Amino acid sequence: MILYSLKRLLLMVPTLLGVLFLTFVVIQFVPGGPVEQYLAEAKAGAGSGAEGGGLSYRGAQGVDPKRIEQAKALYGFDKPAPERFWQMLKQFARFDLGKSFFQNRDVSALVWEKLPVSMSLGLWTFFISYLVAVPLGVAKAVRAGSRFDLVTTLLILVGYAIPGFVLGVALLVIFGGQLQWFPLRGLTSSHWETLSWGARITDYLWHIALPVTSMVLGSFAVTAMLTKNAFLEEIRKQYVVTARAKGLSERQVLWKHVMRNALIPIITGFPAAFVGAFFTGSLLIETLFSLDGLGLLSYESVIRRDYPVVMGTLYLFTLIGLVTKLISDLCYVWADPRVKFD
């Protein structure tokens, strides 16, 4: 197990380098970079100033070459691409994610600032999904083929088929607009700091109810059906028949014997889902409910060509993803000692 873990840790290095290299190469060929945006704004400013002052000929001459060189130096494009890539790798080796072009702040500070919003959405979605999906899947497996199984399957499939942002729009219009039961935007009220702790918690839950509902409805469908199928597969095995023949009650058979084997595929997904709940932002949900989280930050950084934010968050999330994948594999061995990684 230790040897396998060391091999996986060593393989993370070329994987991480490959992801960063491919993304860096793609960035070099994408038009509309920060220098081009700066030049476009400078030309637009020069043109409007020329029209107001009657100097249309000077405004049509374009941007001074010195300003172009200054813009390239400002954004680091005055150096060749291999040198910039090597400099970026050295920064990432020190866990320095760089500084945003347009916000003039460290990328790590931006991620830390946006993290609470995405963490709130992710953690509530994670816990509610698993707390609902696993018991529901067990109940469906025990009552397989019954009316309860058919009705819940239909409801799960309908909920899974409805996109989260469509449900969010419907909830926002009905419960936020027409009935005005819930707020339309934000994670807390503007006067949240003046409230007592009990009122703060109530206000927070009041604001987070609609976004979390939009994300949860379709997210637990896969887990519920996976739990049901895993339990059905285990219930039909010979050791369950043997346990029943020994006189064990159905509860003992289900929770002491079937549960551990059936939950193996679900337990192994816990680390990735739990860590992903911290760092995964839903762009559409955050935009719809005016929540400033990591999803919105990633989208805006791509649109504005804020390359330090794009590369910094990509490096951080890829590294976290690789580590959690390793933890998931180790959890698989912990849950099922028969599994051996050679």
Buried (B, 14 or more C-beta within 10 A) or exposed (E): EEEBBEEBEEEBEEBBEEBBEEBBEEBEEEEEBBBEBBBEEBBEEBEEEBEEEEEEEEBEEEBEEEEBEEBBEEBBBBEEEEEBBEEBBEBBEEEBBBBBBBBEEBBBEBBEBBBEBBBBBBBBBBBBBBEBBBEBBBBBBBBBEEEEBEEBBEEBEEBBEEEBBEBBBEBBEEBBEEEEEBBBEBBBBEEBEEBEEEEBEEBBEBBBBBBBBBBBBBBBBBBBBBBBBBBBEBBEEEEBEEBBEEEBEEEBBBEEBBBEBBBBBBBBBBBBBBBBBBBBBBBBBBBBBEBBBBBBBBBBBEEBBBBBBBBBBBBBBBBBBBBBBBBBBBBBBEBBEEEEEE
